[in-house]
């Protein structure tokens, strides 16, 4: 035994001589914290950190089977669910771990806000925490996309439509996000990179910075009524408090963190076993629009807001509300960095948290029961009005049949009948040229799915021919100016070949 102990000491000394970790580790382990801070109210940050590593571990296991391609993603998830031993359980652990991580991070941020832990000198710690919350939500959204089922497809389409409304750069952002103008294989590859490499890397880096600042600035003391934060004296008062009534972080506070984190992991394991994995639902098909796509639980409130907002208010809300909300969170420690920490003497903080909690709960409940806005009924079962097919050519009639079969009127109205999710098409030919109509049908855009892979070239031509007839009787359809110039040039060339001078329109006698 003494021999083994001596060998172990030699190995330890060898590593210590090269890594020099003993000093920093001891400093972190033995740094003093206020005695009342070592309570069950201060365990959420450690639990969030534990869940992050849990997500990384289960994500690595899933990545061994998951194939990030448009043709294989949905199939690989079903292989995990039904063919790989315990594959369904690993998926369930990862999915429920994501839900728990979002919940714990939100609870932690709420506790920090109510305890005034964002005040001097921890302003930057709070700001880093805000970015950690945003990245955690980003991880959840990109994870939903990787399921690549019907909900993920349409949810991504709505997300791309939101991003496309950003002035000036919206189109470029959509192309960057999707890897092109439509949702395809490149889209899934980019979201896989975001979910597996980029966001986790940033989240891990910011988490380490967050922990470093907690170690250097100390854990926030218990908020006592009447104990005010003053920039001139706070650091001295905190040092005196930890000296007089402080305990080492290990073991004084760590054991509670370990117990709570173990309980959270156990809760994730139980939920995963009882409720199973999340999806995938139906295989993604842009031609099937009789669907009710719903985001994951923590995004239902946004879904409800967009469902109840008037259409004219959607774009202003999407462009203005998120930046204001993020700016407000980041600015909290800079306009309220001193003064009371205790929630007993901060009624505005209590009212703010209560209002946000009630609002979030109400909107989430509405999001669970609200149908996809607007209501989508099968208007395509009604025949296209006869007046739209009078004097139509066979090609245009074939286009009308395709228009009917693809259920375009679930989103677009014709003759006052149809959906309002997209613009009315009664005068679409006056707004878009044939080439623009063809491009829109093939590539989609905004909330409209791309039909390039679901229609043959002749079917696209027939559909566009029918759409060209949709204009008021007294108004000519739109034509590309370049097309007119080309036709004029062709006419001039033909006349020159026949030895005739081309006639000039609107020429005088």
N, C-alpha and C positions, 0 to 999 in steps of 0.2 A: 504493500500500500504506500509506504513512504517513497518507494521508487517511482510508482505511477504519479504520485503527487509532484515529485521533482520533475518528471518528464512533462507533465502538464504545465508546470510553471515555466519550463524552458520554451515550450511552444507558445505560451501566452506572451512571454518576453520577446520572442522573435517577431510576432505580429505587432506587438506594441511598439517595438523599436522602429518598425517601418511605417505603421499607420498613424501612430501618435493619437489614438482615439480615447485613451483613458481619461485625460483631462476634460475634454468636452462632454463625454458621457457622464462622468461624475458630476460635472456642473449642472447638466440637465436633470439628472436624477435627484440631486440633493438641493436644488434651488428652493428657497423657502417660499411658501405660499401662506396667506392668512388662514388661520385655523378655521374660520367659518366658511371660507371658500371651499374647503374640502367637504363638499356636500353633494347630494344627489342632483342639485340644480345645475351643476357644472360638468355633467358627464356627456352632454350631447355632442360637443366638438370631437372628443375622442371616438365616440360611436360613429360619427360621420367619416372620420379618417379610417376606422376599421372597415366600414362598409365599402369604402373606395377600394381598398386592397382586396376585399371579397369579390367585388365586381371585376377587378383585373384578373383574378384567379379563374373565376368561372368563365370570363370572356375568352381567356386563352384556351380553355377546354373546348368551348364552342367553335372557336376559329379553326380547330383541327378538322372539323367536318363541314362547316359552313362554306358555301361557294358564292362569292360576291359577284354574280352575273345575273342579268335579267332572266336568262333562261333556266338557271339552276338554283337560284336563291330559295324560291318557294319550295322546290322539290327537296333541297338539302335540309330545310327545317322539318319537313314531314319525315325524312329519313331519321333525323334526330328524335322526333316524337315517337316513331313506331318501330324503328329497326335497330338503332344503337342502344346497347344496354345502358339503362339509366340516362339516356339522352334527354328524355322528356323532363327528368328531374333536374338535370343541369340547366336546361332552358328555364324551368320554373324558378330555380334558385336565382338565376341571373335577372329574370323579369321582376320577381318580387323584391330582390335586392335593390333594384333601381327605384321601385316605389318607396321602399323604406328609406333609402338614402335621401330622396327628395324631401320626404316628411321630416327626417331628422335634421337636415340642413335648415329647413324653414323654421322648425321649432327652436333650433339653436340661434338663428338670427333674431327671432322674436324675444327669446330670453336675454340676449345681449342688448337688444333695444330697451326692454323693460328695466334691466339692471343698470342702464346707463354706461355699459362697458365700452361704448363708442367714444366716450369723452376723452379729453386730454389725459395721457399722451398716446391714446390708442386709435387716433383718427385713421391712420393708414391701415391698421389691422382691420377696421370695419370696412374700408373700401375694398381691400383684398377679399374679404368675406362676401361682399356683394358680387364680385366677379366670380367667386367660387360658386355662388348660387346660380348665376347665369350659365356657367359652364355645366353645372349639374343638370339644369333643364335642357341644355343643348345635347348632352349625352342621352337624355331620355328621348328627345325628339328624333335624333339620328338613329337610335335603336329601334324606334317604331318603324322608320322607313326601311330598315334592313329586313323587317319581316316580309316586305314586298308582297303583301296581300292586297285585297281590294281596298281596305281601309287605308293602308299605307300609300297606295297609288294615288287615291283621291286626296288624302291629307297632304301629300307632297305637292299635288297640283294646286291646292288652295294655298299652301305655303309659298309656292313659286309665284302665284298671283299676287299675294301680299307683297313680296319682294319686288315684283315688277312694277308696283305703283310708286316706288321711290323715284322722285324727279331726276331726270337727266341720266342717271346711271342704273335705273331699274332693269332695263333690258340686258345690260352687260352683267349685272349681278346674277340674273336668272341664268344666263348662258354659263357663267362661271360655276354656279351651283349645280346645274343639271348636266354640264358638259356638252351643251348644245341647245337647240331650240325645243326639244321634246324630252320626255322622260324615257330613257333607254338604258342600255348597258353601262354607258359611261357615267350615268347618274348614280347607279348603285355603287360603282367603284369609288366615286368621290365620297359618297356618304360612308362607305366602309373605311376609307382613310380617315375621315373626320372622326368617326366613332371609335376606331381602334387605335389610332396613332396621335392625331393632332389634338383633339379635345382632352383625352386622358393625359397626354404629355403636359399640356398647359395646366390642367387641373392639378396634376401631381406637383409641378413646379410651384404654383401658387399656394398649394397646401403646405409645402415645405417652408415657403416664405412666411406664411401665416403662423406656423408653429414656431419658427425662429423668432418672430416678433413677440409671440406670447412668452417665450423663454426670456427674452431680453427685457421686456417691459413688465413682466409679471402678470399673474392672473388677477383679474379684477376682484377687488375686495367686496365683501357683502355690503350691499347698499343700505347704509344706516340713515334714517331721516335726520336731517340737520347737518350731516357731514358733507360739506360743499367741496366741489372741485375747483381749485384755483391754480392757474398755471404757475404762479410764483412759489407756491408751497407744496403742491401735490406730491412731487417726487420725494421730498424729504419726509412728508407725513407717511407715505407708503412704506418707505424703508424703515421708519420707526415702528410701524405696525407689524411688519414681517419680523423685525428683530425682537419685539416684545411678545407678540402673540402669533408667531409663525411656526410652521412645521415643515419638514422636508417633503417634497412632492412624492418621493418614494420612501416609505410605503404609505404615508399619511393620506394622500389623495388618489394614488394610482389604483388601489384595490377596488374602489368604487367604479372607476372607469372600466376596469377589466370585467367586473361583475355585470355592469350594464351592457357593455359591448357583447359579452357572451349571451346575455338574455336577448339582445336584438338579433344576433345571428340565429339563435334558437327559434325566435319568432319567424324569421324569414324561412327557416327550414320547415317549420310546421305549416305555414301558409303555402309554401311550394308543394308540399305533400298533399294538402287538402284540396287546394284550388287548381293545381297543375299549371302548365305553361300558358302564356298568353298567345293565342293564335298559333299558326297563321289561319286566317279565314279564307274566303274564296280566292282563287288564283286571279291575279290582276288582269283585267281585260278592259281597255278603254272604251270598247263598244257597248259594255253593259253599264248603263247609267241608272238603272232602277236599284240604287243602292243607298244606304243611309250611313255614310262614313262617319265614324266618331273617333276623335283623338283619345289618347290614353287619359286616365283619370285626372291627372294634374293639369291637363290642358282643356278640360271641359268648360271651364269658366270663360275662356276666350271664345270657344265655339258658341256658347250661349249669348255672349255680347254681340257677336257678328250676326247671329240669327235674329236678334230682336232690333238691331239698329236699322233705321231707314237706309236704303241703298245709297242715298246721297251722302250719308254720314260715315260710311265705311272707310273710304280713303282718308278723310281728315283724321278719323280716330286712329287708324293704323299708323299713320305717319307722325302724329303728334303725341298720342298717349304714351307709347313705350319710351321714347327719349325723355319725356318729362318725368315718368316714373323712375327711370334709372338715375336721372340727374338729381331727383329729390332724395333718393336713397344715399347717393354719394355725398350730397351736401349736408346731410343731417349732422355729422360731427363738427362741421365748420361753422354752423350758425347756432349750435347748441352744445358746444364743446366744454362748457363750464357749468357750474351750479349743481343743483340737486341730482342725485342718482336714484334715490329711492322712488319707486312707483307710487308710494303712498302720497307723495307730494308732487306728482306729475300727472294730473288728471288728463291733460291733453294726450300724453302717451297712452294712457289706458283707453281713452275714447278712440284714438287712432287704431290701436290694435283690435279693439272690439268691432269697430266699423269694418275694417278689412276682413276680419274673420267671418262676420255675419254676411258681408257681401260675397266673399269667396264661397261660403257654404251654400248660399242661395243660388248663385249663378251655377255652381257645380250641380246642384239638384236639378235646375232647369236644363242644364246641358245633358243630363242623363235621360230626360224625357222629351226634350224638344226635337221635333223632326227636322230633317235637313231643310234649311230655309233657302228658297221658298219650297212649299209643298210640291212634290213632283208626282203627278198622276200620269196615266198612260194616255195622253192626248193623241198619240200617234195612232190609236185605234180608230179615231175619227177620220173620215176620208178628207183629203185636201179639197177645199172648195172647187166646184166645177169651173168657176170663173177664172181660176188660176191655170187651167189646162186648156181653155178654149184656144183654138188655132195653134196649139203646141205641136212641135215636130215630134217624130218618134223618139229622137234622142232626148228631148226635153221631158217627154212622158216617162222614159226609162229613168231619168234623173229624179222625177217626182216619186217613183216607186222606191228608189234607193233612199231618198229623203224620208219616206215613210218607214221603211224597214229598219233604218238606223236610229229611228225614234228621235230625230232631231227636234221635234216639237216638244219633247220633254223639257227642253231648255229654252227653245225659241218659239215665239208665237208667230202665226201666219193667219191673217184674216181675223185677228182678235182672239184666236184660240191657241193656247199653248203655254209653255212655261215662261217665267220672267227672270230666270237665272242668267240668261244671255239676252242680248238685244233682239228686238222684234226684227223680222226679216222681210217685212212687206216692201221696204225700199232699199234692201241691201245692195241691189245692183247699181243704185245711184251713189253709193258710198265706197264701193270697192270695185276695182277693175277685174276682168276675168282672171288675170294672172294673180292678183291679190286674193281673190276667192279661192283659187287653186292652192295657193300657198297656205292659206288659213285652214283649209280642209285637211291638207296633208300633214302639216306640222302642228296644228293646234295653237295654243297660246293662252295664257291666263288660266281660267278654270276649264277651258275647252280642251278635251282630249285630242290627241293626234290620231287621224284616221289613215295615215300613210301606209300602215302595215295591215289595215283591215279592209282596204278597198283596192281593187286593181286599177291600173291606169285608165282603162275604158270607163270603169264605174265613176272614177273621179271626174272624167271629162263629161259624162252624162249628168252628174250632180251639179257641176258648175254650169252646164248649159241650162239646167232648170233654174238655178239661182239667178242667172242673167235675166230671166223673165220677170223677176220680182222687183218691179219699179212702177210708179204711177204711170197711167196711160199717157199723160201729157208731159212726161219728163223722160228724157233720153237716158239710157244707162251710161255709167262712167266708162271712159275709155282712156287708155294710157296715151299721153302726148307723144311718147316715143313711137308708139304703134302707128299713130297717124302719120308721123314723119316717114316711117319705113314704108307705109303703103303709098304715100305720095312719091317717094323715091322709086319704088317699084313701078308705079304707073308711068313715071317719067322715063325710066329705062326702057320699058316696053314700047312706049310711043316712039322713042328714039330709034329702037331697032326696026320699027315699021316705017321709019322715015316721016313720022308725023310729029308736029310740035305739040307738046302736052297742053291741055286746056288749063287755064289758071282760074281757080275759083274766085268769085266775087270780082272778076276783072271788068273794067269799064268797056263800052262799045268801041 
